Amino acid sequence: MPRKRFTVEQIIQNLREAEVELAHGKTIGLVCKQLGITDQTYYRWRKEYGGIRTDQAKRLKDLEKENARLKRLLADAELDKAILKEAASGNF
């Protein structure tokens, strides 16, 4: 069975729905079954997206992308630096 990918907005919406259902006395297992996710997925989502709003989640995702891009740039720069250092030392 293929995995279903949820967007950040869908995750936050599902968490809100789950909190409402839990407040009405339903169990976590039943709520997760209604949402079509596992208990483990619910707890992981709650840990990651529990207290944030949709706009904050979008900003977080953008910052994570930017951070990954900067890490790649830094790795490339360090590699270039190491190559130049080795070439300048004359150890061919």
C-alpha positions as CSV (number, residue, x, y, z in Angstrom):
1,M,0.0,0.0,0.0
2,P,1.6,3.3,-1.0
3,R,2.3,5.9,1.6
4,K,0.1,8.9,1.7
5,R,1.9,12.2,2.0
6,F,0.2,15.0,4.0
7,T,1.1,18.6,3.6
8,V,1.9,20.7,6.6
9,E,-1.5,22.4,6.4
10,Q,-3.2,19.0,6.3
11,I,-1.2,17.8,9.3
12,I,-2.1,20.8,11.4
13,Q,-5.8,20.5,10.4
14,N,-5.8,16.8,11.3
15,L,-4.2,17.6,14.7
16,R,-6.9,20.1,15.4
17,E,-9.6,17.7,14.5
18,A,-7.9,15.0,16.7
19,E,-7.8,17.4,19.7
20,V,-11.5,18.2,19.3
21,E,-12.4,14.5,19.1
22,L,-10.2,13.6,22.1
23,A,-11.9,16.4,24.0
24,H,-15.2,14.7,23.3
25,G,-14.0,11.5,24.9
26,K,-12.8,9.4,22.0
27,T,-9.7,7.3,22.3
28,I,-6.5,8.0,20.4
29,G,-6.8,4.8,18.5
30,L,-10.3,5.6,17.3
31,V,-9.3,9.2,16.3
32,C,-6.3,7.9,14.4
33,K,-8.4,5.4,12.6
34,Q,-10.8,8.1,11.5
35,L,-7.9,10.2,10.2
36,G,-6.3,7.3,8.4
37,I,-3.0,7.4,10.3
38,T,-1.3,5.3,12.9
39,D,-0.9,6.1,16.5
40,Q,2.9,6.5,16.0
41,T,2.2,9.1,13.2
42,Y,-0.1,11.0,15.4
43,Y,2.4,11.3,18.2
44,R,5.2,12.2,15.8
45,W,3.0,14.9,14.3
46,R,2.0,16.2,17.7
47,K,5.6,16.4,18.8
48,E,6.7,18.2,15.6
49,Y,3.7,20.4,14.8
50,G,1.7,20.4,18.1
51,G,1.8,24.0,19.1
52,I,2.3,25.9,15.8
53,R,-0.1,27.6,13.4
54,T,-0.1,27.0,9.7
55,D,1.8,30.1,8.8
56,Q,4.5,29.2,11.4
57,A,4.7,25.7,9.9
58,K,5.3,27.2,6.4
59,R,8.0,29.4,7.7
60,L,9.6,26.5,9.5
61,K,9.7,24.5,6.3
62,D,11.1,27.4,4.3
63,L,13.9,27.8,7.0
64,E,14.7,24.1,6.8
65,K,15.1,24.3,3.0
66,E,17.3,27.4,3.3
67,N,19.4,25.7,6.0
68,A,19.9,22.6,3.8
69,R,20.9,24.8,0.9
70,L,23.4,26.7,3.0
71,K,24.9,23.5,4.4
72,R,25.5,22.3,0.8
73,L,27.1,25.6,-0.1
74,L,29.4,25.4,2.9
75,A,30.4,21.8,2.1
76,D,31.3,22.8,-1.5
77,A,33.3,25.8,-0.2
78,E,35.2,23.6,2.3
79,L,36.0,21.1,-0.5
80,D,37.3,23.8,-2.8
81,K,39.4,25.2,0.0
82,A,40.9,21.7,0.7
83,I,41.7,21.2,-3.0
84,L,43.4,24.6,-3.3
85,K,45.4,24.0,-0.1
86,E,46.6,20.6,-1.4
87,A,47.5,22.1,-4.8
88,A,49.4,25.0,-3.2
89,S,51.5,22.6,-1.0
90,G,52.9,20.9,-4.1
91,N,52.1,17.3,-3.0
92,F,51.1,15.9,-6.4
